[in-house]
């Protein structure tokens, strides 16, 4: 097991520098928590203004402590932090937790001070959590360490929790206790000047004390490293994250379709999806999922059996389950036959099974045991609205008994305030998740089903293609020398050709003679496009003429474009054969300020920004990533054959996305680009990129 952070999470001795006799102060609460939690190692209070803290001898400085110190928790005014850290380094302290604030979070002066603190930490080869944090904890009985200023004693469980917010960390720990939910280790990383969430994730990767990891993050320090670590962890243990501080890309991205369409929180979603992290929209969502995972109730499939004693909740449950992509299948014929014989005559026995309001523990037992043995069902969802005439505690004990002897996950919805339903705590104690409304369960189950698919998902493969990198470099170097940021027209097409992406042949035309020669070389119908670097959205500005079928129409289109765009000697037209059969798609890339290149696929053409039917992945992508991007768009059925049409050649899309991924890897100068449209059809020979534009950094 990784031991790099043992001095923080598994210390044998702790010095609390700033331990206080003043009640309700942070120095008082942290030292009291260490004592109250019965820390198994040695603890030493340090405060030059006190002789005794909590009946223990207090030292003037850490240098006076005769024992070796693994961990120092620093709770002093900001102006004393650097001096205190220096004393810790001289003492040979292995790690420090700096609770004190007033550093990077306060502005430029605080940031400079934080850098000086980090220099001291590195000078003495210490590790540091913070500054500006809530503390750390290891609730395992082997350590019983609570180095936080929490007001409530936490429970022990096999959950690791990392929070970038100290205040929120305290609230979450208290909320967890109300759910009978415990933690093994906790860290509030604050400004994460030294130790980040990535360091702690690596430490917990193979730690048997941590079976589930919860994260509250406001920003990523190193997204690529996070992806690498999380990919390895999530195949063995789940990571659930609430990511706050959603970024806005703003005006810098508006020069490409891809930039405009990624102007949402798509980078975080793409990152989490590619490394198997479960993203929670709220703290409540995080715990709904965590409780289910803690109970090891990951279903084998997505087919849900619903049991209820009221029709309304069953309808709500069915709608919510189906809307979240889950199934509510009919029970097998033999199951329905048995239930007709076992339940009241008016009971519904297909799925949902409605035992009606008079249904008691016997009815619930018959229904649950039937679903446990029915091959059409993977998960049981038991809804109970406590009526006056039914012993609800007997129903609770029945649910527990069937769950204990069954081999399928059981989830319960008790509709009513749980604090008013005597016995609900028994379900929680027996590791059965209890929900107030069916919609909460449906959302949680959909997340679990998605995570199950991730665990069994095969790894994709990266591919490398032969490319004319020299030609692309020439194009980019020329644009730089001319102080141009945009590459359109023949330059953009030549970049695609250099990377083996099929494009229609083209001719450049600047006068009538060129036009006459071009129409003899290229097959009708034709497309004419203005070739000017400053005209990025050519269609919007009337710079594209399509479906040109004769030489006369070609001359008329040329004259019209010349009148609209001619300026001195700069007038030039690009002529291509018009690709008619196929479906328009779009591929692109933009730079996310946190994650770097973000690749996009969608149904394209001039309406791409209206339809917004696109998907994203963090670069680089595998062949499996490329396929998932294609399958993720809502219009995917159009590509697979719709109302008698032939399915398109999907492999052409996958290969093109991967060739573009390699282009991004090879040329970091590219800030964003669109390949729009890429025409895909059933015939591989007709699949090609019609137009593109590249924007340099």
N, C-alpha and C positions, 0 to 999 in steps of 0.2 A: 504494500500500500504506500502511496506517495506520502512522504513525511515532511515535506517542505514547510508546512504551516503548523507543525506540531506545537511549536512554542506559543502559538495563538490559541489553538483549539484544545490542546492537550498539555497545558503547562503543569509543571510540578511545583512551581512557586510563582507568586504574583506580588508585585508591589503596587499599591494604589497611591499614586502621587497626587495629593490634593484631597485625600480622605478627610472628611469633615465631621465635627461634632454638631454642626448646625442642622437641625431636622429640616427635611424637605429640600435641602440643597442636593445638587447632583453628586457631589463628593460623599455626602452622607448616604444617599440611596444606593449608590453602586457598592460601597463597602458593606452596607447592611445586607444587600442582596447576596453578596459572596458568602457572608456568614450565614444568612438565613437559609440559603440553598445547600449549606453544609459541604462547601468545596473540599475535595479530598486531599488537596495539597496544602502548602504553607502560604499564608497571606500576611503581608506587612504593610501597615498604614504609614504614609509619609506626609508630614505636615509640620513645618518648623514652629507653628503657632499652637500646637497641641501636644500634651504629654501622653494622653490616652485617647483612643478612639474605639468605641464599643468594647471597653474594658481590656483593650490590647495596647501594649506599649507602642508609642508612635515615634518614628525616627525623623530627625531634622532634614535629612537628605538620603537619597538612595545609596550613597557611598558609605553611609554608616551601617547599613544592613550587613551582618556578618555572613549570611548565606548567599549562594548564587541565585540569581533571579532569571527566570525564563521570560516572564512577561511583565511589562510595566503598563498600567493604565494611567494616562496623564489627564488630569482635570485641573488645570491651572489657567490663569489669565493668559491671553494670547502673548503678551510681552515676555512671559517667562517660558514659553513652550520650547524655543530653540535652546536655551540654556539647560532646561530639564532634559531634552533629548540628548544633548552633549554629555550630560552626567550619566545618562543611561548607557550611552555608548562606551564611556570610560569604565563603567562598572562591568561591562560584558553582557548586558541584557541582550537577549536574542530577538525580542520583538516588542513593539510598543503599539498601544491603541490610544490614539489621540482624540479624546472626546471634545476638547476645546475647539471653538469656532473662531471666525474672524479671518479666514484665509481666502482661498480663491473665490469663494461664494460671495465675498464682499466687494470685489473689484480688483483693480490693477495692483494696488499696494499689497493687498492680501495675497494675491497670486505670487508676487515676488517673495513674500515671506514664506509661502508654501514651498517654493523652489529651494530656498535656503534650508528649510526643514528636511526636504528630500535629500539634499546633499549630505547632511549630517547622517541620515539613515544609511545612505550608501557608503559613506566613509567608514562606518563601523560595522558594515555588513549586517545590519538589522533588517527586519521586515516591519512594515507599518500598516495598520488599518486606520483610515481617516485621512486628514483631520475632519472635524465637524461631523461626528458620528454618534450613534446611540449606544455602541458597544458590541460585545460579542458574547456568545454563550455556548456551552456544551452541556446539555441536560442529561447525558448518559450517566447512569449511576457510578460509573468508574471515575467520573470527574465532578459531576454536580456543580458545574460552574455557571453562574449567572453574573456576567460582567456588564450588565446593562443597568439603566436606572428605571426599569419597568416597575410599576406599582403592584403587579400581579405575578404570583409564582406560576410559571408555565409547567405544562405537563410534558412528560417524556414520550417521544414517538420517533419513528424512523424517517423523519422528514427534515431536510436541510432547507433553510430559508435565508436568502440574501436580499437585503433591501438597500436601495440607494437613498431612501428617505428614513431618517431616524424616527420622526414623529409617527409616520405611517407604520413603521415597523412595530412600534409599541401597540398601536391600535389593532394591527393584524394578529399579534401574539395574544392579545386579550380576547379577540373574536374567536380565535382558534380554541381557546380554553372553553368558551361557551358551547362549542361543538364537540367537546370531549376529544379534541384533536391536539396531539403533542408534537414537539420538535426534538430532534437530536442535537442539531447545531444551528446557530443563528449568527449572522454577521450584518451589521449596518456599516456599509463601506464608505459612506459620506462622500468626500471629494475624491476618493480613490487615487490619491497621489502616488501610492506605491502598489498596494494590493488592490486588484480589480476583481470583478465577478469572474473573469476568465481564470484567474489564479485559484480562486476558491472552487470553481467547477472542476478544474484539473485535480485539486486536492480530494474532492469528493468522488471522483470518477469511479474508483474501485473500493470506496469505503463502505464496509458492510453496515455501518451505522446510518447510512443515508440511502434510502430506497426511492424516495421521491424528492425532487428539487423544486422549490418555489422561488420565483424571482420577481422583484419589483424594480424596474429599471426606468431611468429617465433619459439616458443616452448610452451609446456604445463607445467604448474606448478603442477597441480594435475588432471591428465586425468580422474580418476574415479569420482571425484567430478564434473568435466566438463560434463561427460556423464550423471550423475544423474540430474544436473540442465538443461542441454540442452534437455533431453527427455521430461521434464515437459513443457519447453517453446515452443518447436517447434510444439506441437500439437495446440497451440494457435496463435503463431506468428513465422514467418520464421527467421532463422539465416543463413546468407550467409557468408562463411569464405574463405579467401585466406590464405592458410597455406604455409609459406615459410620455408627454412631451412630443406629440406627433408633429413631425417636421412639415414645413411648406416650402416647396421649391421656388415658388414665386416667378418673377418675370424672367429670370435667367434661362428658363426652359422653353420659352414660347416660340423659339425659332424652328422647332420641329414638332411633328404630330406626337412623337414618342414623349417629348418633354411635357407637352400639354397634358397628355393622358396619364402621365405618372405624377401629376400634381396632387396626388392624394397620399395616403400612408402605405403605398404599395411596396416600398422598399422593405419595410419591416415584415410585412406579410410574406413577401417572397423569401426573405432570409429565413424566417421561422419555418416555412413550408419545406425549404430545401434541406434543413437540418433537423426536422422532426420535432421542433419545439411547439408545444401547445400554447397558442395565444389566447389569453382570457381578456374579455372586454372590461371586466371589473373585478374587484376583490371577491365579491360574492360568487362570480363565475369561477374564479380560481379555486375557491374552496369547494364549490359543488363538484368540480372535476377531481380535486385532490382527495376528497372524502371517498369518492367512488374508486379511485385508483388505490387508495390506502386500504380499502376493503378487498382489493384484488378482484374487483368485479368487472374485468374487461371481457366483454361478450365475444363469443366465437363468431357471431354474425350480426346482421342488422334486422332480424325478424323479431318483433316484439309482441308478446302476448299480454293483453290488457284485461285486468279483472276489476270490476267496480260494483258498487251497490247503488249507483245513481247514474242516470243516462247523460246528464249534462257534462259532468267531468270526463266521461268516456269519449264524448264528441270532441271536447277540447284536447284530450290526449291524442286521439287519432289524427286530428288536423295538425297538431304540433309535430307529431312524429313524422308524418308524411311530408310536411313542409321542410323538415330538416333532413330529408333524403332517406328516412328509415321506412321499414315495411311493417304493416299490420296484416299478416296473412290469415286466411281462414284456417281453423283447426282441421285436423284430419277427420274423416268421416267417423271413425271409431271413437275419437275423442268427443265429438259432438253427440254421438249416440249415448255414450256413458253419462255425459252431463245432463242430457234430457231426462235420463232415469234418476239422476241424483239431485237435481235442483227443482225448484218450484216450477210449475207448468208454464208460468208467464216469463220465466227467465230466458235471456238471450244466450245462446250457446255457441255462436260462431267465433267471433273475435272482433270487438271486445265481448267478454263474457260478463253479463250483468246478472248478478245474483239477487237483485232487487233489494229494497230497503230492509226487508225482513230477513235477508240472508245473514246468518251468523257464522261462528267458527267452523261448523261442519261444511257449510256451502263454500267458504273460502278454502278449506282444506281440499275438498273434492276438485275445485277449479285449479288450484295451484299444483296439486299432484298430477292432474291430467296434463297440464302444460309442461310440467317437468319431463314427462315421458313422450310428449308430442314432438316428432321430428321436424315439424314446421316452425318451431319456436326456439329462439336462442336466448331470449331475455324475458323475465317476468316483471310486469309493472302492476303493482297492487294498489288500487285506489280505495280509500275507505272514508266515507262521510259518516261520522259517529251519530247514529240515531238514538233516540231515548231508550228504545226497548231492547237494544242489543248490548251485551256485555263486551265493550270494546277491548277490555284487557284480555279476554279470552281470544278475541280475534288476533290481537298482538302476539300472544303466546303461540297461536297456530301458525302465524307467518314465520316466527322464529324457528319453530320446530321443522316446518317444511323446508325452510332455507338451509338449516343445518344438515338435513338428510338428502337434500337435492344436489344436483351438479350444474345448475344454471344460476346466473346472477339474479338477485331479487332486489328491486327498488320499490319504495313505498311512498305513496302520497296520502298524507292525512290532512284533509281539507278542514282547517280550523286552526286557531292559535295553538301551537304545540305546548305552550306552557299551561294551557287549560285542558289538555288531553292527558290524563294520568296514564303513564305507562310508555309514552313515546320514548322516554330515555332508555327503556329496555331495548328498543330496536337499535338505537345509536350505540349502546354498549355492546350489542351483538354484531357490530360492524355492518348494519344495514342502513344504507343512505335513505333519509327521509326528506321529502320535499313538500312544500306548502301548496304548490300549484303544478299541474301536469307539464306546463310549458318549460319550467325549469329543468325537469327531468329530460325532456326531449332534447333540449340544447346540450345537456351534459352527455347524453348517450351518443349524440351525433359526433361529439368531440372524441369520445372513447373509440367509436367505430373507426374514425379517421386515424387515430393513433395506432390502433391494431393493424391497419393497413400499412402504416409506416414501418412498424416493427418487422413485418414479414416481407416488406418490399425489397426487391433485388436492387443491387447497386448498378447504376448506369455506367457507361464507358465514355471516356473522352476519345476523340478521333483527331488525327492530324492529316491534313490534305496538302498536296503539292500546290504551291502558289508562287506567282511571280512577284515576290516582295520588292524586287528592284524597281519594277514599273510603278508600284504604288508609292514607293519612296520618292521617285522622280516627280510624280504628280503633287505630292504633299510639299516637297521642297520648293517646287516652282510656285505654288500658292503662297508659301511663306515669304519667298523672295519678293513677291508682288504685294505682300501685306494683305492677302485675301484670307478670309475665314471660311468661305463657302465654296464647296466643290459640287457643281451640278453638271447636267448635260453630259457631253462626251467624257469629261474627266470622271464623273461618278460612274458612268457605265464601264469605263476602262478599269476602274477599281474592282467592280464586280467581276468582270471578265478575268482579271488577274487572279482572282480567288476561285475560279472555276464555276461561277454562278452564271447560268445561261441567260443571255439577253438577245433581243432581236438586233439584227444588223442595222446600222444607221449611216446617214450621210449628212454632212454639214453643208448648208447652202447660204450664200450671201448675195447672189444675184440671179437673174433669169437664166443665164447660161448654166450655172450650177444646178438650178432647179430642173431644167430640161434633161440634163444628164442623170440626175438622181432618180427621177420618176421612171427612167428606163431600166435602172438597176434594181429598184425595190418594187416588190409586188404590191398591187392595190388590194384592199384599201389601205390608205396611209394615215399617219398621225403627224402633224406639224407642231413643234414646240419652240417657243422663243428660247434662245440660248444666251442668257445674261445672268451673271453671278448675283446681281442685286434682286433679281426676280425669283424669290424662293417658292412662293405659292403661285405657280404659273396659271393654274386653272382659275383661281380667284380673280386674277388680274386680266383674264381674257387672253392669256398667252398660249393656249392650246386649242388646236382645231382637230377634230376627229372625223373619222368616216369619210375621208377624201377618196372618191372612187374613179375620177377621171383626171386627165391632164388639165382640162379647163378648170375643174374645181381646185386643183392644186395651185394654179396661177392665181385664182381669186383669193384663196386662203393666204397665199404669200403676200399679195398686195395688201390685204387687210392687216396682217401682222406688221408689215413694213410701215404702214401709216400709223399704227399704234405705238410701235416700239423703236423705229429707226432713230438713231441719234449719231450723226457723223458717220464714222466708218465702223461703228460697233455693232451694226445690225447683223445677226446670224440666226439661221433657223436650223434645227435638228429634225430630220425626217426619218421616221421608222415605219416599218410594216405594222399595221394595227393587228394586235392579237385579239381575236374575237371570241373564241370559245373558251370557257373556263370561269373560275370564280376568283374575284379580286381579294387578295390578302395583303396585309402590311406587316413588315418586320422592321424593327428599329432598336436603337440604343440611346439612352441618355445617362448622364452622370448624376447619381444620387450623392448629395454632399456627405452622407455618412457611409454608404456602402460601395461607392464606386460605380462601375458600369452596371446598368440595369437594362436587360434585354426585354423586348416586347414582341408579341405576336397577336394578330387580330384579323378580323375581316376588314378589308381595306377599301381603297378607292377614295373618292372625294368626300365621302360621308363618314370617314373614320372618327372624326372628333364629335360627330353627332351621335353615332351609334354607340361608341365607346365600348365595343365588344372586344376587349383585349385582355391579355394575361401577361404577367411579368415573371422573370426569374433573375436572380443575381448571377452575373457573369463570373467564371466560365460555366458553360452548361454541358451536361452529358447528353447522349442520345435519348435517354429516358426523360431528362428534363425537357428536351425539345418536344418529345411526344406529349408530355403532360401539358405543356404550354398550348399546344394545338387542341387537345381534348378539353381544355378548360374553358374555351370561349363558348358562349351560348349558341352561336351559330354552327357549332361543330357538326350537327346532323346534316347541314347543307353539304359538308365535305364527304360524308359517308354514303351519300345517295339519298335523295329526297323525292318522293312522289315519282318514282320510276327513273330518275336520273342516275347516271353511272357514278359510283364513288370516285373521287379524285385520287391522284397518285400521292398519297400522304408522305411516302419516303422522300419525295422531292422537297417537301417543306422541311422535314427533319434535317436532311443533308444541308439545305441552304442555311438554316438557323445555325448549324454547327460550323459551317464555313465562315459565317459572319462572326461567330464567337471566336474563331481563330484569328480573324482579321483584327478584332478588338484587342486580343492578346498581343499580336505582333506590332500594333501601332497605337501606342498610348496617347498619341497626339489627337486622336479622334475624341471629340467631346460628345457628339451625338450624331445620329443619322437616321434616315428613313429609307427603306426600300418599299416604294409604294407607287403602283401596285405590283405585287408579285402574282402573276396569273398562274393558277394551278388547275389542271384538268385531268381527265381520266387517262389521257395519252401523255406519257413522260416527255415526248418530244415537244409538246406544246406548253410545257411548264417553264416559265421564264420571268425574269425581272424586267419590267417595262421602264421604270424610272427610279431614280434615287437621288438623294442629296446628302452630303456629308458636311458637318460643321467641325472646324478645328478648334482646339482649346485656345 
